[in-house]
């Protein structure tokens, strides 16, 4: 079975369908390792906007 980079990116919540066709073509050619890196970065960025994580990283100044 052939690796489908766009499907793997979509499953992780990356908005690849919002890209221009030329940009999607580039993402479609990514390897499994490259997609894994992008998805890892996305998870980290998503964690920053997670309210539970923000509660741990927020600094309140009185």
C-alpha positions in Angstrom: 0.0 0.0 0.0 1.3 3.4 -0.9 1.7 6.1 1.8 -0.8 8.9 1.4 0.8 12.0 2.9 -2.2 14.2 2.5 -4.5 11.7 4.3 -2.0 11.3 7.1 -1.8 15.1 7.5 -5.6 15.5 7.3 -6.1 12.8 10.0 -3.8 14.8 12.3 -5.9 17.9 11.7 -3.7 19.7 9.3 -5.8 21.9 7.0 -4.2 20.7 3.8 -7.4 21.2 1.8 -7.1 24.9 2.3 -3.8 25.0 0.5 -3.4 26.0 -3.2 -3.1 23.0 -5.5 0.6 23.6 -6.0 1.2 23.6 -2.3 -0.9 20.4 -1.8 1.3 18.8 -4.5 4.4 19.5 -2.5 2.8 18.1 0.7 1.6 15.0 -1.2 5.2 14.1 -2.0 6.3 14.2 1.7 7.7 11.0 3.1 6.3 9.2 6.2 9.1 10.6 8.3 8.5 14.2 7.1 4.8 13.9 7.8 5.6 12.5 11.3 7.7 15.6 12.0 5.0 18.0 10.8 2.4 16.2 12.9 4.6 16.3 15.9 5.1 20.0 15.6 1.3 20.4 15.2 0.6 18.5 18.4 3.1 20.7 20.3 1.5 23.9 18.9 -2.0 22.5 19.7 -0.8 21.8 23.3 0.0 25.4 23.7 -3.6 26.4 23.1 -4.9 23.7 25.4 -6.5 25.4 28.4 -5.1 22.7 30.8 -1.6 23.4 29.5 -2.1 27.2 29.5 -3.0 27.0 33.2 0.3 25.5 33.9 2.3 28.0 31.9 0.5 31.2 32.6 2.1 33.7 34.9 -0.2 36.1 36.8 1.1 39.5 37.7 -0.7 41.1 40.6 
